Amino acid sequence: MTVDLDFRLLFEESPDVLLVLLPDAPRYTMVAATRARYEATMTTPEQCIGVGLFELFPDNPDDPAATGTSNLRASLDRVRETGKPDTMAVQRYDIRRPDGGYEARYWSPKNVPILGEGGSVRFILHTVEDVTALAKANELSDELRGRANAMERDILQRSAELSAAVRELRSANDKLGELDAAKTAFFSNVSHELRTPLTLMLAPLEDSLADAKLDPVLRERLRMAHDNALRLLRLVNALLDFSRLQAGRLHATFAPLDIALVTSELAGMFQSAAEKAHLKLVVDCPPLREKVFVDRDLWEKIVPNLVSNALKYTHAGEVAVRCHEEPAQVVVTVSDTGIGIPESSVPRLFERFYRVEGAVGRTHEGTGIGLSLVRELVELHGGTVSVASKLGKGTTFRVEIPKGFAHLPQEDVSQTALPPGSRRDLETHTAEARHWANDIADAELPISAKAATGERPRVLVVDDNPDLRNYIRGLLAGAYDVSAVADGRAALESIAEQMPDIVVSDVMMPHLDGIGLVKALRTDPATSSLPVILLSARVGEESAVEGLDAGADDYVAKPFTARELLARVRTHVDLAVKRKEWVQELTRINRELDAFASSVSHDLRNPAGQVKGFAELLAADSESRLSERGATFVKYIASAAADMLAMIEHLLRLARLSRQPLQRTNTDLTALVNDIVAIQMHGAKERKVDVRVTASLECDCDPGLLRIVLDNLIGNAFKYSSKRAEAHIEIGREDGSDGAVVFYVRDDGAGFDGANAGKLFMPFVRLHSSKEFPGTGIGLATVHRIIDRHGGRVWAKSAVGEGATFYFTLGQSPSRAAQ
């Protein structure tokens, strides 16, 4: 695993007292220091950085014998002249306090040269150990002198360790340089190798597309292949240019150019893409008084990069390209009314491979090379590029190119204007911009790819790449009713209107990506079992596991074959059909079981009630002449009949839940909780129970059903903490790891073995004896059914003797989950 180390941070946070000086004798300017240095000298970075060492730290004027400054200057001079480290004897340097006074301090200093190219001293590392305690110990007693000697040896050892650390840092810096060079060489070699097969792909494709008699379906397929080959060529060319720049091998020829005319032509080539995207393209490049020395081929990389970037991140309004001249330079601006850039991201915008997190463009595709390449190419011309942006309002890039050629390498200047070269790279930019702006109307699809509607499985394709979207749509249209959308948010809206049988979705998309789409679908009961196949260019086990962990049914890495995708879709559609049949059958069986349970419960209630009533009458009849033992048995009969009646009532309530319609409304559960707690407290007057409601319990639910849930959970908390003289119960809410709201009821009662938590919500399952904690074993099964009907889930955590916590969520609709 490669880790980018921030060596400046490592240096500044070092616990050692370190100071970096320039060898600009006699000043010795301070340029960096560790936090420990500032603390030891009672100074701040603002006081030190850019200031001469002896300007800030002079000798104590109250001590005429002070020699610390002169000794230190002599040591620094030796290091600067010899290029070798210099260790000094313990010196007394009095530190000026913030109140203006001086504090006597003793230091053990060492000055280490940091050498640059050619062996010259570039910096001097001034390291000290505060040995004030040691010096004063020597002055106070001989008893402490042994410790002082040990400290002095430790100081010398630390000095040696510091020198070794400096050597390691220097070595690490050299290795980083080697790695960077190897990476640049790799990009260059790979880019060269890819250009040959791309040429052999593009030439035959263009020859075939030029055939007027070409079949329309075949023409569409060849056009798709041609446009994506152009896009791949643009990425390859960008890598090649970038690697050449890094290696210093990019050759430029600066010749006079009518930069306003060429810029206007380059911007105008994006007119078609702008119209497709319903944007206004403004080109304002009036003639200039003189031509500007630029490399025409490189200029044809700078302008298209900026214009295509503006189109990518502008969803409405306009993109404007303007050119004007100032006394010493020509200025070209590309502005838009797009999404804008966060202020925190502006300083990093031109860094290699940097992409603004959360930026929503017309596509998620991109390498992060374009703007870095623009800056490098502009600086190659002796110019500058800057950016001004306001989030949600738009962005303006400003390119400044100096007039004349005195600032350019004279060997690369040509006084003769050069003809335009190949515009292949420009074609790749305009083709990709048109590609982003494409709509997904049926008219774009070849006729053979249009699916006839009917009683066929329905597939929803979700991908921000219109070519891939239409390709998959055409591939599946022969066997399925296929629709397509451009991102996860549009997919949720489509699913809300009409439920598909399966979703085939890309992972990387704007607005809502594939992972977010899967999570949103899994949180809603209506779509929790909807099959989802994720497609991704990210390969490897880790990427696949991330998709499957999110809840996807399958994960297919790009590039994939048509046969593979068809087979996977067919398998999951068949499973979905069978699953639907199973669900329907289970629903039928459950209805029959509920009806059976309801019927049996009704039939049992009357005889059970009679048994209970006659037993109670018999027990109260003084003339029955029952023996003491007989009276006890009659009480047992009455108690058992009462338990049976309670169980029958719970079974009836459980059966009715399946037929009771769910009526969600915005509900404040706090009032329900307080009511239930008041009833429970009334039945536990002899106990001390501390009940706390830690948060507002507002939610979207069926209040009648949630009262049953809370009644069971809070009642259990009271019941299972009844053995404690002082019980504590807490009811509240927290945020789950997936962003869902989690409600909980927590007690410090008997608890249970956590290994049995999975059985807890099954009917008639009890983890404690009925003698110790009476109950029917139906309550938690009822809770589970109610929560399940809300599209949520319920679970518990506990340990024997350590109380229990019951958690539940209440689900939400797909559209709400995406917000």
N, C-alpha and C positions, 0 to 999 in steps of 0.2 A: 504494500500500500504506500502510495506517494503522499507525503505531507508537505505542504508549503509552510516553511518556517518563517516567522516574522522576527528576523535577527535584531531589528531595532528594539522591538518589545522585549525580547530576551535580555538584551543589554540593559535597558532602562530599569527592568525589574530585578536585576542582579542584586543580591544582598551585599555585595562588595562595594567599597567606596571608590568609585571609578570616575575619571574625568578625561575627556578627549580634547586635545589641544591641536591647533594648527601650528606648524613649525615656522611661524612668521615672526621670528625674533626681531626686536626685543619684546613684541607685544604678547605673543603666545595666546591667541584668541581661543576662548572656550566655545566649543561647538556641540558638545553632548555631555551628559552626565547621568549617573544612576540616581534613582530616588534616594538611595542610602547616602549619596554624596550631599544632596540638598539638605537632608535631615541632619547630617553630621556638621555641616557648616552653617546651619540656620539660614539658608538662602532659598530662593525660588528660581525656576527656569527663566523667568522674565528678567531677573537680576543678573543671570550668568551668561546665557547664550548670546554670543556675538560680542562679549566684553573681554578685554584683556585680563589675563590671570592676575597680574600684580596691580591692576587698577582697582579690582574688587577686594583683593586680599593683601594689603600692605602690612609691613611690620607694625607692631604695637608702638605708637609714639611714646608711650609711658615707659618703655623698656629700652634704654639706650644700648644695651648689650645684645639686642636681638639680631640674629644673623640668618634666620630661616629663609628670608626672601633671597638674599644673595647666594646662599648655598643651593637653593632650588634652581635659580636662574643658571648657575654654573652647571648643574646637572643636566638641565634641558639643553643647554648649548652643546654639551658633550654628545648627547644623544643625536642632536640634529647634525652635528659634524661627522660623527663616526658611524651613525646608523646602527649602534649597538645599545642594548639595555644598560641602564645605570641604576644601581641600588645604592641608596643613601643611608647614612647612619640616622639614628633616631633624632628628629629635629623638633624644636619647639616652635609652633606656629600659633599665635594667639588669635582666636576667632572673634570677630566683631559681632556682638549681640545686636538684636533689633533695637535695643534702647541706646545704642551708641557706645556702650562700654565694651571691654575686651575680656575674654575668658581664656585662661591659660590652658593650652592643650598640647599634647605630645603626639607625634606622628612618625610612623616608619614608612617612608615613601620609596617608590620605585617607578622609574620612567622607562617605558617600553616603546620602541619605534614600530610603527605600522608602515611597512614598505609598499610602495606602488610599483607600477611598471618601470623597469630599468633600475630598480633597486633604490630609488630616491625615497626619502622619508616623506610620507603623505600625511600621517598623523602621529601624535605622541600620546600614548595611553598612560596617564598619570594615576597610579594606584597607591592608596595609603591604607595603613591600619592604625586605628586610633589606639594608642598605647599609653594614654594618659594615666590610666589606673596603674599600669606597670611602672611608669616613671615615678609616680608618687609613692608606690610601694617601695621602690628602691630608696627613695628619700626617707621614708618613715622607719623601716626596720630591715635588719638582715634576715629576719625570719621569713620574709616574703620574697627575698631575692631569688630563691630557687624557683618559685612559681613564675617570677618575672622572666627568668632565663628560659623556662619552658614555653612561655608565651612568645618570647622572641624567636625561638626555634619554630614554633607554629607559624609565626608571621613569615619567616623565610620559606617554610614549606608551602604556605598559601601563595606566596609570591611565585614560587616555582609552578604551582598548579595553575595559577593565572596565566603564566607564560605558555604553559601547555594548552590551556583553553584557547588562547589567542591563536596558537598554531593550528588547532583543530578548526576554529572558525575560518581561518584563512584557507585551510584545505577544503572545508565544506563549500566555501564560495567558489573555489576552483572547480569542484565537482559539479556545482550547479551550472557553471559556465559550459562545462563539457556536455552536460545533459541538454542544455538549451541548443548547443551547436548540433548535437546528434538529432534532436527533434527537428530542427530546421532542415538538416540534410534528408531526414526521412520524408518530410512533407515534399521537398523538392523532387526526390526520386520517385515517390509514389505518384505525384502529379504528372510527371513526365510519362511514366508508364501508362497512366490512365488515358492520356490524350490520344494515343494511337488507336486503341479499340473504340474510343468515342468517335474518332474520325471515320473509322470503318463502319460505324453504326449510322452516323448522320448522313454521309454521302448517299448510300443506297436508299435511305428513307426519303431524302429530298428528291432523288430521281423518281422514286415511286409516286410521291405526292404530286409531281409535275405531270403525271399521266392523266389527261382529261377523261379517259374512259374508265377510270378506277371505280370499282363498286363502292357505293356510299358507306356501307358497313365497314368494309376494309379500309376505306379512307379515314374513317373516324379512329379506327384502331391505330393506323400508322401515324395519324396526327398526334394522338396521345403519346405514342412512343417517341416521336420526334421532339415534342415540347419537353418531355421529361429528360431526354438525352441532352437537350440544350441546357436545362436546369442543372444537370449533373456537370456539364462542361463549365458552367459559370462557377460552380463550387470548386471544381478542379483548378480553374484559372485563378480564382481568389487565393487558394492555398499556394499555388505556384508563385504568384506575385508576392505573397506574404513571405514565403521562404526566401525568395531572392532579395527582398528588402532586408530581412534579418541577416542574411549572409553578405550583404553589401554588393550583390552581383546584378542588381536591377539597373540596366543601362538606360539612360534617358538622353534624348536629344532635344534641347530647348531651341525652338525656332519661332519667328514671329507668326502670330496667329490672330485672326479676327475673333477674339474670344466671345464677343457678344453674339455674332452670327452663329458660331458653332454651338454655343450654349443654347441658343434659341432652337436650333435644329435638334439637338439632343433631347431637350425637354419636350418638343413637339412630337417626338416619336412615342410618347406616352399618352397622347390624346385619346387613342382608342381605349386604352385601359381605364383612363379616367372616366370616359363616358359610360363604360360598362359598370363602373363602380358608382355611377350617379354623382360624380364629383366634378367641380369646375376646375379646369386647369388654366391658370393665368401665366402667360409668358411675357415679361416686360424687359426686353433687352435691347435698348436703343443703341445705334452705332456709337463706337468710341472714337476719340480723336487719334489714337495710335494703337498699333497692334501690341500684343503682350507676348513675351517669350515663355512659352510653355511646351511641354511634350504633348503633342496632340493625342497619341494613343492613351497616355495616362490621364489626360483630361477627360477622355471618353470613358474612363472608369470612375472618376470622381463624381461627375454630374449625375450619371445614371444611378449610382449607389444612393445618392442623397434623394433623388426624385422617387425612386422605387420605395425607399424607406418611408418617405412621406405618404405615399399612396397606401402602403401597408398598414399604417397606424392612423389613418384618417377615415372615419366612417360616414361623415357628412360634412358639407361645406366645400372648401377649396384647397388646392395646392398651388402655390405661387412661386415662380422662378423669376428672379429679378437680377439685373446686372447694372452697375453704375461705376463711374470712375471718380477717384479722389486724387488729390495732387500727387501722391507718391505711390498709389496702388489702385488696383481694380478690385471691386467687391462684388461677389456673387452670393445671393441669399436664396435659400430654399425654405419657404415657410408653409405651415399647414394649420388647419383648424382641428387637429386630431386630438388624441387622448392626452397628450402632454407627458412630461417626465417628472417623477417625484424629485424634489429638491435634493434629497440625499443621494440620488443616483447620478445627478448631472456630472459631478467630478470624475466618475468612473466610466462615463459613457464611451470614451475612446480607448478603453483598455481592451487588450486582446481577449476574445472569447467571453466578454462580459455581456450579459443580457439582463435587462431590467425585469426584476421579479414582479409577476402579476400583470405585466403589460398585455393588453388585449388587442391584438392586431387582426388582420383579415385571415391570418393563419398562424399556427404555432411554430411553423417551420423556420429555420434559420440557424446560422453557425456562430454568430457573434464576431465575425471577421470584418464585415463590411465597413463599419465606422472606423475601426482601428486602421484598416487599409487606407481609407480616405485621409486620415490624419497623416500617415506616413508619406503618402503621395504628395499631399499639399506641402508638407515640410521639405520634401525633396525639391520643390520649386522655390524654397526660401520663404514660403508663406505660412499662414496660420489658419486654423479652423476653430470656431467656437460655437457654442450653442446657448440659446436662451429659451426657457420653456416655462409654462404655467400649467399645472396639472388640470386636465379637463378643458383647457382652452386652446392649446396648440403649442407648436415648437418652431423655432427658426434657427437654421444652421447658416453661419456666416463664414465664407471663404475669402481670405484676403491674399492677393498675389501681387508682389511688388512689381513696379514698372522697370523697364530696362533689363540689363543682364549682368551688371557689375557684381551682383550678389550670387551669381551662379558660377559653377566650375567652368572656366573658360574653354577647356578642352571639349566640353559637352555643348557648346553654343554654336548654332548655325545661323548665319545671317540670311539664308535662303529658306523661304517657307516650304514646308514638306507637304506632300500630298497625303490625303487620308489613307489609313491602312485598312485592314480588315475590320469590319464592324460586327464580327461574330459575337464578341463579348456583349456588345450593346443589344444585339438580337436576343441574347439570353435574358437580359434584364426586362426588356419589353414583353417577351413571351411569358415570363414568370408573373409580371404585373397583371397581364390579361388573365392569367391562370387564377390569381387571387380574386379577381373581380367577377369571375364566372358565377352565374346563378345556377340553380339545379333544376331548371324547368325541364319538363319532359321533352321539349323541342330540341334540347342539346343531345339527347340520346339517339343512337341509331334506331331505326324502325324495329329491327329484330330484338332490341333490348326492352321494348315496351311490353310490359306484362298485362295480359288481359285480367281484369278483376273477376273474381268468382270465389267459390268455396275452396280456396287453396290456403295453405299455411301462409301467414303474413310475416314478412321479415322487415325490420327497420334497420337501415344502414346509417351509421353516424360517423362522419369523417369530414374534416375541414379541407381536405384536398379534393377539389372537384373532379379531377381526372380519376383518382382512385375510387371516389364515391360512385361515379358513373360506371366505372369498370365493374365494380362489385355488383352494382345494381343490374347491369346487363348480364353478368355471369349467372345471377340467381333468378333472373326473370323467367327463364324457361320452366321452372318448377314451382315458383312462389310468387305471391303478390308482394311486390317490393316497393317500399317508399324510402326516401333518403333525406337527411337533414345534415346541417353543417357543424353542430356542436352539441354538447350534453344538455344545455339549457333548452335548445329547440327540441331535443329528443324527449325531454320530460313533458313539454307542451303537446307534442304529437301523441305520446302514450296516454296522456289524460283525455285526448279526444277519441282515440281508437287504440285498443290494446293489441299489440303484435303478439305473435307466437314465439319470437326470438329477436334479440337485438345483437347486431354485429357492429362493434364500435372501436374506433381508434382510441389510443390512450392519450396522446398529446394533442390537445385541442384548446382553443380559446374559450372564454366564458366559463365553461364547466368541462373538465377533462373526463376521460373514460373512467378513471378510478372514482372520481366524485360522482359520476353518473351511477355507477354500480352501488355505491354506498347509499345514494338517495333512493334507488329502487328497493334496496333491501330493508329500508326503514319503514316502508309502507306495506301494510298487509296485502293490498291489492296487487302489488308487483313483487312481493318478496321472493316468489318462486319463479319469476320470469327469467328464462335462460338468457345469459349474456356471454358472447364470445368477444374477447378483447384482442385487437390487432396492434402490434407495436414494433417499431424499428429497434427498440432496446432489447438486446438479446441477453441470454444468461439466466441461470437458475434464480438469482436474486430478483430480477425483474418479473419473472413468471410467478414466483412466490408472492410478490407484492400484489399482483393482479388477482391471484386466487384467494389470498387472505382478505382482500376487499370484498369478496363474494362472487367473483366471476366464475362461470362454469367451465370456461376453457380459455386458453391463452395461445395465440398464434403469432409467431415471430415473422416479420417481413425480411426478405421477400418470401412469399408463399406461392405455391402452385395453385392453379384453378381447381385441379382435382382434389388437393388437400382441403381447400376451403369448402368446396361442395360437400365433401365427405363429412367434415365436422358439422356443418350446418344441418345436413340430413340427419345425422346421429342425434343432435340435440333437439331437433324438431320432433323426431320420432319419440324421444324420451318425454318431451313436453306433452305430446298428445296422450301418451300412456299415463303420464302423471295427472293430466286433466281427468282422464277416465277413472283413475284410482281415487282422485279427490271426490269426484261425483259419487262413486260407489261408497266411499267412506262417509260422505255426507248423508247418503240414503240410510246407511247402517246406523249412523249416529242418531238420525231422526227416529228410526225404529226403536233404538235402545232408549232414547229419551221418552218416547211414547210408552214403551214398556215400563220404564222406571216410574213414570207418572201414574200409569194405571195401577201397577202393583202397590205403589205407595198409598194411593187413594184407598185401595182394597184393604191394606194393612192398617190404615189409620183407625178405622172404626173398631175392629176387634182389639187392637192395642189399647185404645181409649177405654173400652169396656173393661178389659183386664185391670187397668190402672184404677178405674173408678170403683169396681167391686172390691179390689184389694184394700183401697182406702176405707170403704164402708165397713168391711169386715174388721179392719184394724180398729176402727172407732166404735164398733158395736160392743158395748160392755156385757151384753148377754150372750155373746158367742161362746163364752167359756173356753177360749183358747188358752192353751198352756203358754208359758213364757217362751218356750222354744217355737211354738206355732206362731205366736205373734211376731217373732223375729223373722220367720220365713215369709209371713204376709208382707212385712215391710220390704223385704228383699224383692218380692214380686212387684210391689208398687213402684220401687225404685227402678227395676229393670224395665217395666212398662213405660215409665217416664223417659228413660234413656232411648227406648225404641221409638217413642213418639218424636223425640228431638231429632233422631237420625232420619226418620221419615220426612219431617219438615225440611231438613237440610237437603235430602235427596230431591224432594219436590222443587225446592228453590233452584238446585243445580240443573234439573231437567228444564225448568222454565227459562233459564238463561239462553238456551239455544233458540227459543222462539221469540224472545223479547227483542224488539228493534233497538239498535244502538242510536242514541240521540245525543250527539256531542254538542257541548256548549262551553263557552268560556266560564270556568267555575273557580271560585275561591275555596279550596279544600280546607283552608284554615278554620272556617266556621264549622265544617263537618267534624274536624279533628277535635275542636274544643267541646263540641256537644258530646261526642263519644267518650272523651276523657272524663267529662263531668259525670256521666253515667257510671263509668268504671270506678271512679273515685268514690262515688256513693256506696258502691258495694265493697269497698276496701277501707272502711273508716278506721278499722283497728290497726291499719298499717300506715307507714310513712312512705309515700311514693312521690318522688320528685319527677315531674313531667315537664319537658322543655320542648317548645316548637321553635326551631332555630332559624326559620326563613318563611317568607311568604310562599304559600303552596298553590298559587294560581296555575291553572292548566286548562287544556281543551279536552273535555271528557264527558262521559255520561254520569251526571252527579249521583243519580240513584244507584247505579252499579258501583261507583267508587265508594259510596257509603258502606256497601257490603264489604268491599276490600279492606277499608280502613277499620271497620268494626272487627273483622277477623284478626288483622295484624296487631292492632292495639290491644284487643282482648287477649290475644296470645301473649303479648308482652307483659300484661298484668298477671296473667295466669302463671307463666313460667318464671316470674320473679317473685311469686307469692311466698317462697320459703325464706326470703331475705327480710330482715326487720326494716331495713332502709333500702328501697329500690330506686333505680334511676332509669328513666325512659326518655329517649330523644327521638323527635320526629322532624325531618327536614328534607332538604334537597341539595343536590350537588351536580356539577357538570361531569358527564361521562367522557371517556377517552375519545368517543366518536362524535362528541358535540351534543349528544342527546341529554335532556334533563332527566336526572335519576332521583326518584323519591326514596326515602328509607325510613324504617322504624327500627330503633335499636334499643335493646334492654341489657341488663347485667344479670340475667337470671340463670337458669339451669344450663342453657345451651344444649348442643348436641354434637355428635361426632360429625365433623365436616365431610367425611367420606360418604355419608349417607344423604348429602344435600340434594343429589339428583333424584332421590325417591320421594322427597318430602311433599311434592305437589300431586302425588297419585292418590286416588280415593282410598280411604280406609287405612292408609299407612300412618302408623304412629311410632315415634321413636322413644316414647316414655310409657310407663305403665298407666293404665286408666285409673288405678287406685291412687297413684301419686298426683297425676294431673288429669282429671276427667275430661272426656271429649268424644266426638263422634268420628273423627278422622276425615270429615268431609270439608271442613272450612278452607284449608289451603288448596284443595282441588277446585273449590269454587273461586277462590282468588285467582288461580291460574287461568281458569276459563274466561273470567272477566277481562283480565289483562290481555289475554290472547285475542279476544274480540276487539280490543282497542288497537291491535297491531303492535303491542309492546311485549316485554318479557319480564319475568319475575325470577329472582334467585335469592339465595341466602348464604351467609357465611357465619361460621360458628365454631366453637370448640367446647368440649364438655366442661361445665363449671365456669365458663367465661362469657356467658351471655350469647345473644344472637342478633344479627342484623339482617333484615329483609329489605331487598331492593326491588323497585319496579320502574319501568318506563311505560309510556302510553302511546308511542308511535305517532306518525304524522303523515300527511299526504305528500306525494312526490314533489309537487310544485313548492310546497313549504320547505321540504328538506333541502331543496336547491338554493334557497335564499341565504 
